[in-house]
Amino acid sequence: MLEALRGFVFDLDGCVWQGERLNPGAAETLAALHRAGRGVAYLTNNSRARGAEVSAKLRRLGVTPSEPALTPLEIVGDVVAERYGPSRVLVIGAPELAAVVEGAGHTLVDVKAWRNATVVAVGNDFDLTYERLAAAARAAAAGAPVVTPNLDPRLPLEDGDFLPGCGAIVEAVCVAAGVRPVVVGKPEPPLFRIALARLGLRPHEAAMVGDSVTSDVAGGHAVGMRTVLYAPDGAPPDAADVVVRSFAELARLAGVAP
Ligand SMILES: [Mg+2]
């Protein structure tokens, strides 16, 4: 089935890499797919970096992306504008998140002025404080919708280690406020559709490859893509259209093994 596909969209954290280390065989398989003329795109739920920064990391680790990786930061400001118009946004997250929100024409609201916020944007925040958490929860409880790049519980690192993900912080805000967030990234459809458009492919002509059933497999399936679960420790065979334990196995199934 994978042999007939014209393109592959890869998740990054936990799939192509763990932290600063490429997973075994990733560079070889990605290069082989590219050489074979198959479309290759990258789609990550990263809430702290734009596509160019993520693409630079790919190159640093030895993978040459044919086009910039996609992250929710590419569209989060536009999603807020489409849904709520020009907004006063309280941002809890990385400076990159605040920059893209402001770049889309919204006004940033200081933590102490949370009452003025009409929207709360929450990303992974390595400088999270109780004051920021309280401001976001209060603004959300007062009626400002919560918008987030993703609900991923963990950011996987090397050797099975992890950092709490964007989802861990969003859930803290939403539990306290008694609301649910609007999710911009995977598993929602927009970024999958942009990736397919960049590859010039229809959904059934491409596979989404990732390590998350709830984000990569569910999201890819929902837009009509084929799905591949990357599971080095194994997974039930019905967890996705195809389950692979390694990039070598993926290359074999895709017909590009050396
Ligand atoms: Mg992942």
Residues whose N, C-alpha, C, O or C-beta is under 5 A from the ligand:
A	BS01	MG	D11 L12 D13 G14 C15 D211 S212
